[in-house]
Amino acid sequence: MKKINLPLTDDVIRELKAGDSVLLSGSIITGRDAAHKRLFELIENNKPLPVDIQGEVIYYVGPAPAKPGHAVGPAGPTSSYRMDKYAPALLDRGLKGMIGKGARNQEVIDSMIKNNVVYFAAIGGAAALISKSIKKIETLAYEDLGTEAIYRFYIEDFPAIVAIDSTGKSILVK
């Protein structure tokens, strides 16, 4: 098990290999379909993004509301393929990592290789367990989207697996 402190550096990304189990600590941003669509439209129209994604890791999640005493409710990963049409544009803008579940298309993998990016798989069905590693959250953008807003999660020992490394090697079955 590798302990990784965020933000990711290019050297750390290159050292991570498909199949590595990791515990991520630091901060990540979140976003799902609706937020990705808005970000993509801004990029297409050459407009500034509401969040600086340079060097960030994004978690594909729509967290459930927090119960008293918790930063967030269950926060399991969303199927990543739903973001595939938007991911290359975000990777070209400096995004360095993605966390989700499931396979990615070849265009995303090619963009990962080009931009030195890593894709982590979070464990589907372990939303309550994952939420225990989320210590604090802040809303960053698109509050009108509710749980699909863009948040910053402050995480400690967030469990994940390197599903696709920066060379394009994958442990996922298509």
Beta strands, then each sheet from edge to edge (+ up, - down):
strand 1: 2-5
strand 2: 21-30
strand 3: 57-59
strand 4: 97-100
strand 5: 118-121
strand 6: 134-141
strand 7: 150-164
sheet 1: 1+ 2+ 3+ 4+ 5+ 7- 6+
end
